[in-house]
Amino acid sequence: MTIEKKPSAEAMQAWATRCLRKQGASGDVATAMAEHLVAGDLLGFRTHGLLRLRYNLQALQRGHTKGHGAPEVVKRRAAIELWDAQLLSGLYVLPRAVERAMQMARDYGTGTLVVRRAQHVAALAVYLEQATDAGMLIQMMCSTPAQQVVAPFGAKSACFSPNPFAIGVPTLQEPVLLDMSLSMTAAGKVRTALAEERQLPYPALITAAGDYTCDPATFVADPPSVLASLGGEQLGYKGTGLNLFSEFWTLGLSDYGREDAAAEDGDANTVWLQVVDPTAISEPGAFAQQASQLVTAVKKAEPIDPKKPVRVPGAGALATRQQQLAEGISYSAATWRQLQWCAEFCDEPLP
């Protein structure tokens, strides 16, 4: 269910910025956090937009997220660096990490950043266009060392975090934007389904008894269910492999794994990101031409249902953003209640 009022992205970003500043975020940190949370809403990533403002406000108030400062460069070579975000918001740190990777890519053809201890990064999709707008490719992976909610295939207990994976690809038209979890669903989507009193669309949870289920209430039961790896009951071994891939590249390369994570890390994330400048190995515009041909081939594939044409990843999100920029952002009743809590908590009336 949506509310009738549809506030503008500009108004919601300004409001969220004021709320974040009241809880101790500096001006540039608060602006970046609000901008990227609203960006998630605009693209339709509802569970990773302003729905997570409450968490960010409380983390700032409690000192779990730092409101100012800079990440530490731990190690560096020509085209790869390790950063420690020191519990700064990932919403603030990641755009700077992408920019640094782009600088390296201009010099060396590619740039890689591993960032550890970055608090709440939200949707990886909101950082992709920073690179694709410059004609570069980007890929990102994220894990959470203090979190274990995803089971490997064949298990009913968890050892992974949900581990989102994202890529951004420039073309001659709209970029290709992929942002997906390596679990069957994200924990935020389970909580949203629970709040909206509806079942998940497919069996994405594994109960303590080892049964696959669509019931989000099992996620808060005692003992709770856990998320299934991508592929589910039949093909989850593929998701297990991908989750290991993600955690080797994030927790392993950062040298900050689950045995190293401190209790106060909470939702602090480790992010691996890599940017490639295609002009390092091909003529300017050549990659975009090739990418556009691949996208055209996907769009021309004959659909199973003529009423549902084949879509390229990101097309729906970009269309949602265009519509919401014109008409205002549509929030569910459950999300609006969370925003009202934030408004009262910060004494900042909603737009």
C-alpha positions as CSV (number, residue, x, y, z in Angstrom):
1,M,0.0,0.0,0.0
2,T,1.3,3.5,-0.8
3,I,0.4,6.8,0.7
4,E,-1.3,9.5,-1.4
5,K,1.3,12.1,-0.7
6,K,4.4,11.7,-2.9
7,P,7.2,14.0,-1.7
8,S,9.9,15.2,-4.1
9,A,13.3,13.6,-4.0
10,E,14.8,17.1,-3.4
11,A,12.5,17.7,-0.3
12,M,13.2,14.2,1.2
13,Q,17.0,14.6,0.7
14,A,17.0,18.0,2.4
15,W,14.9,16.7,5.3
16,A,17.1,13.6,5.7
17,T,20.2,15.7,5.7
18,R,18.8,17.9,8.5
19,C,18.0,14.8,10.5
20,L,21.4,13.3,10.1
21,R,23.1,16.6,11.0
22,K,21.1,16.7,14.2
23,Q,22.6,13.3,15.2
24,G,26.2,14.4,14.7
25,A,27.0,14.0,11.0
26,S,29.1,16.8,9.5
27,G,27.6,18.7,6.6
28,D,29.4,16.7,3.8
29,V,28.8,13.4,5.6
30,A,25.1,14.1,6.1
31,T,24.6,15.3,2.6
32,A,26.2,12.2,1.1
33,M,24.3,9.8,3.3
34,A,20.9,11.5,2.5
35,E,21.7,11.7,-1.2
36,H,22.5,8.0,-1.6
37,L,19.6,6.8,0.6
38,V,17.2,8.8,-1.5
39,A,18.9,7.5,-4.6
40,G,18.0,4.0,-3.5
41,D,14.4,5.0,-3.2
42,L,14.4,6.6,-6.7
43,L,15.7,3.4,-8.3
44,G,13.1,1.3,-6.5
45,F,15.5,-0.3,-3.9
46,R,12.9,0.4,-1.2
47,T,14.6,-1.7,1.5
48,H,17.9,0.2,1.0
49,G,16.5,3.7,0.9
50,L,15.2,6.0,3.5
51,L,13.7,2.9,5.2
52,R,17.2,2.6,6.7
53,L,17.4,6.2,7.9
54,R,16.2,5.2,11.4
55,Y,19.1,2.7,11.7
56,N,21.6,5.4,10.5
57,L,20.3,8.0,12.9
58,Q,20.5,5.6,15.9
59,A,24.0,4.5,14.8
60,L,25.2,8.1,14.7
61,Q,23.6,8.9,18.1
62,R,25.2,5.8,19.8
63,G,28.6,6.4,18.2
64,H,28.5,3.3,16.1
65,T,28.8,5.4,13.0
66,K,31.3,8.2,13.0
67,G,29.9,11.6,11.9
68,H,33.1,13.0,10.5
69,G,36.6,12.0,9.6
70,A,38.4,10.3,6.7
71,P,39.2,6.7,5.8
72,E,42.7,5.5,6.4
73,V,44.8,4.2,3.5
74,V,46.3,1.1,5.0
75,K,48.2,-0.2,2.0
76,R,48.7,1.0,-1.6
77,R,50.3,0.0,-4.9
78,A,49.9,1.6,-8.3
79,A,46.4,0.3,-9.1
80,I,45.1,-1.2,-5.8
81,E,44.5,0.1,-2.3
82,L,43.2,-1.1,1.0
83,W,41.2,1.5,3.0
84,D,39.9,1.3,6.6
85,A,36.7,3.4,6.8
86,Q,37.0,3.5,10.6
87,L,33.2,3.2,11.0
88,L,32.4,6.1,8.8
89,S,29.2,5.7,6.8
90,G,29.7,3.7,3.6
91,L,27.2,6.1,2.0
92,Y,29.9,8.8,2.4
93,V,33.1,6.6,1.9
94,L,32.1,4.6,-1.2
95,P,31.6,7.5,-3.6
96,R,35.1,8.6,-2.7
97,A,36.4,5.0,-3.2
98,V,34.8,4.8,-6.6
99,E,36.4,8.2,-7.6
100,R,39.8,7.0,-6.4
101,A,39.4,3.7,-8.4
102,M,38.5,5.8,-11.5
103,Q,41.6,8.0,-11.0
104,M,43.7,4.8,-11.0
105,A,41.9,3.5,-14.0
106,R,42.7,6.6,-16.0
107,D,46.4,6.1,-15.2
108,Y,46.7,2.3,-15.4
109,G,43.6,1.0,-17.2
110,T,42.1,-0.4,-14.0
111,G,41.8,0.5,-10.3
112,T,40.8,-1.7,-7.3
113,L,39.8,-0.6,-3.8
114,V,39.1,-2.8,-0.8
115,V,37.3,-0.9,1.9
116,R,36.8,-2.4,5.4
117,R,34.7,-1.2,8.3
118,A,32.4,1.0,6.3
119,Q,29.1,1.4,8.1
120,H,25.8,0.8,6.1
121,V,26.5,1.1,2.4
122,A,22.8,0.7,1.3
123,A,22.2,-0.3,-2.3
124,L,25.4,-0.8,-4.4
125,A,23.4,0.3,-7.5
126,V,23.5,3.9,-6.4
127,Y,27.3,4.1,-6.9
128,L,27.5,2.5,-10.3
129,E,26.6,5.5,-12.5
130,Q,29.5,7.4,-11.1
131,A,31.7,5.2,-13.3
132,T,29.4,4.5,-16.2
133,D,28.8,8.2,-16.8
134,A,32.5,8.4,-17.4
135,G,32.5,5.5,-19.8
136,M,34.0,3.0,-17.4
137,L,32.9,-0.4,-16.2
138,I,32.5,-1.1,-12.5
139,Q,31.9,-4.2,-10.4
140,M,31.4,-4.3,-6.6
141,M,31.0,-6.9,-3.9
142,C,30.1,-6.4,-0.2
143,S,30.1,-8.6,2.9
144,T,29.5,-8.0,6.6
145,P,32.1,-9.7,8.9
146,A,29.9,-9.4,12.0
147,Q,26.8,-10.9,10.4
148,Q,26.0,-14.5,9.6
149,V,22.4,-15.0,8.2
150,V,22.9,-17.0,5.0
151,A,23.3,-20.8,5.0
152,P,25.6,-22.7,2.6
153,F,23.9,-25.3,0.4
154,G,22.8,-28.4,2.4
155,A,22.9,-26.6,5.8
156,K,20.3,-25.1,8.1
157,S,22.7,-22.8,10.0
158,A,24.3,-19.7,8.6
159,C,27.9,-18.7,7.9
160,F,27.6,-16.0,5.2
161,S,26.2,-12.4,5.1
162,P,23.7,-11.7,2.2
163,N,26.7,-10.4,0.1
164,P,25.3,-8.1,-2.7
165,F,27.0,-8.1,-6.1
166,A,26.7,-5.3,-8.6
167,I,28.0,-4.3,-12.0
168,G,27.7,-1.1,-14.1
169,V,28.3,-1.1,-17.8
170,P,28.2,2.0,-20.2
171,T,26.5,1.6,-23.5
172,L,25.4,4.0,-26.3
173,Q,22.1,4.4,-24.5
174,E,21.2,3.7,-20.9
175,P,23.8,1.9,-18.7
176,V,23.4,-1.7,-17.7
177,L,23.0,-1.7,-13.9
178,L,22.9,-5.0,-12.0
179,D,22.5,-5.2,-8.2
180,M,21.6,-8.6,-6.7
181,S,22.1,-10.5,-3.5
182,L,24.0,-13.8,-3.5
183,S,21.3,-15.1,-1.1
184,M,17.8,-16.0,-2.3
185,T,16.6,-12.6,-0.9
186,A,18.0,-9.8,1.3
187,A,17.2,-9.6,5.0
188,G,15.6,-6.2,4.5
189,K,13.1,-7.7,2.1
190,V,12.2,-10.4,4.7
191,R,11.6,-7.7,7.3
192,T,9.6,-5.6,4.9
193,A,7.4,-8.7,4.1
194,L,6.9,-9.2,7.8
195,A,6.0,-5.6,8.4
196,E,3.5,-5.7,5.5
197,E,2.1,-9.1,6.7
198,R,2.7,-10.9,3.4
199,Q,4.5,-14.1,2.4
200,L,7.8,-14.1,0.4
201,P,7.2,-14.9,-3.3
202,Y,9.4,-18.0,-3.2
203,P,11.0,-20.2,-0.5
204,A,14.0,-18.1,0.5
205,L,14.3,-19.1,4.2
206,I,15.4,-22.3,5.9
207,T,13.9,-23.1,9.3
208,A,15.7,-24.6,12.2
209,A,14.2,-27.9,11.2
210,G,15.7,-27.7,7.8
211,D,12.6,-26.8,5.8
212,Y,12.5,-24.2,3.0
213,T,9.7,-21.7,3.6
214,C,8.1,-18.4,2.3
215,D,7.0,-17.4,5.8
216,P,8.9,-14.2,7.0
217,A,7.7,-14.8,10.6
218,T,10.1,-17.7,10.9
219,F,13.0,-15.1,10.6
220,V,12.1,-13.7,14.0
221,A,11.2,-17.0,15.6
222,D,13.2,-18.7,18.3
223,P,15.3,-20.3,16.9
224,P,15.1,-18.1,13.7
225,S,15.2,-19.3,10.1
226,V,18.2,-18.3,8.0
227,L,18.4,-17.1,4.4
228,A,19.1,-19.6,1.7
229,S,22.0,-19.2,-0.8
230,L,21.1,-18.1,-4.3
231,G,19.7,-21.1,-6.2
232,G,17.6,-22.3,-3.3
233,E,16.8,-25.9,-2.5
234,Q,17.8,-27.3,-5.9
235,L,20.7,-25.1,-7.1
236,G,22.0,-23.5,-3.9
237,Y,25.4,-25.0,-4.4
238,K,26.0,-22.3,-7.1
239,G,25.0,-19.6,-4.6
240,T,27.4,-21.1,-2.0
241,G,30.3,-20.9,-4.5
242,L,29.4,-17.3,-5.3
243,N,29.2,-16.4,-1.6
244,L,32.6,-17.9,-1.0
245,F,33.9,-15.9,-4.0
246,S,32.5,-12.7,-2.5
247,E,34.0,-13.3,0.9
248,F,37.4,-14.3,-0.4
249,W,37.5,-11.1,-2.3
250,T,36.2,-8.9,0.6
251,L,36.9,-10.5,4.0
252,G,40.0,-12.4,2.8
253,L,41.7,-9.5,0.9
254,S,40.9,-7.0,3.6
255,D,42.5,-9.3,6.2
256,Y,39.5,-8.5,8.4
257,G,37.2,-11.6,8.7
258,R,34.6,-12.8,11.1
259,E,37.1,-13.8,13.8
260,D,38.5,-10.2,13.6
261,A,35.3,-8.3,13.7
262,A,34.6,-6.4,16.9
263,A,31.2,-6.5,18.6
264,E,30.8,-2.7,18.0
265,D,31.2,-3.2,14.2
266,G,27.6,-4.2,13.9
267,D,26.5,-3.7,10.3
268,A,30.0,-2.4,9.2
269,N,30.8,-3.7,5.7
270,T,33.8,-4.7,3.6
271,V,33.5,-3.7,0.0
272,W,35.6,-4.8,-3.0
273,L,35.3,-2.6,-6.1
274,Q,37.1,-2.5,-9.4
275,V,36.8,0.0,-12.2
276,V,38.0,-0.6,-15.8
277,D,38.7,2.1,-18.4
278,P,38.0,0.3,-21.7
279,T,40.0,3.0,-23.6
280,A,43.1,1.4,-22.1
281,I,42.7,-1.6,-24.5
282,S,40.4,-0.3,-27.3
283,E,39.6,2.8,-29.2
284,P,37.3,5.4,-27.5
285,G,33.6,4.4,-28.0
286,A,34.5,0.9,-29.2
287,F,33.4,-0.8,-26.0
288,A,30.1,1.1,-25.8
289,Q,29.3,0.0,-29.3
290,Q,30.0,-3.6,-28.5
291,A,28.0,-3.4,-25.3
292,S,25.1,-1.9,-27.1
293,Q,25.1,-4.7,-29.6
294,L,24.9,-7.2,-26.7
295,V,22.0,-5.3,-25.1
296,T,20.1,-5.1,-28.4
297,A,20.4,-8.9,-28.7
298,V,18.9,-9.4,-25.3
299,K,16.0,-7.1,-26.1
300,K,15.3,-8.8,-29.4
301,A,15.0,-12.2,-27.7
302,E,11.5,-13.6,-28.2
303,P,9.6,-13.3,-24.9
304,I,7.7,-16.2,-23.4
305,D,4.8,-13.8,-22.7
306,P,4.4,-11.1,-25.4
307,K,3.0,-8.8,-22.7
308,K,6.3,-9.1,-20.8
309,P,9.2,-8.1,-23.1
310,V,12.7,-9.2,-22.1
311,R,14.4,-6.4,-20.0
312,V,18.0,-5.6,-19.5
313,P,19.2,-5.3,-15.9
314,G,18.6,-1.7,-14.6
315,A,16.0,-0.8,-17.2
316,G,13.2,-1.0,-14.7
317,A,15.1,0.9,-12.0
318,L,16.0,3.7,-14.4
319,A,12.4,4.0,-15.5
320,T,11.2,4.0,-11.9
321,R,13.6,6.8,-11.1
322,Q,12.4,8.9,-14.1
323,Q,8.8,8.5,-13.0
324,Q,9.5,9.4,-9.4
325,L,11.6,12.4,-10.3
326,A,8.6,13.7,-12.2
327,E,5.8,12.6,-9.8
328,G,7.4,12.3,-6.4
329,I,8.6,9.3,-4.4
330,S,5.9,6.7,-3.5
331,Y,6.4,5.2,0.0
332,S,4.6,2.3,1.5
333,A,2.6,2.9,4.7
334,A,5.1,0.8,6.6
335,T,8.0,2.9,5.4
336,W,6.2,6.2,6.1
337,R,5.7,5.1,9.7
338,Q,9.4,4.6,10.0
339,L,10.0,8.1,8.5
340,Q,7.5,9.6,11.0
341,W,9.5,8.0,13.8
342,C,12.6,9.7,12.4
343,A,10.8,13.0,12.2
344,E,9.8,12.8,15.8
345,F,13.2,11.5,16.9
346,C,15.0,14.5,15.3
347,D,12.2,17.1,15.7
348,E,12.2,17.6,12.0
349,P,8.7,17.5,10.4
350,L,8.4,15.5,7.2
351,P,7.9,17.5,4.0
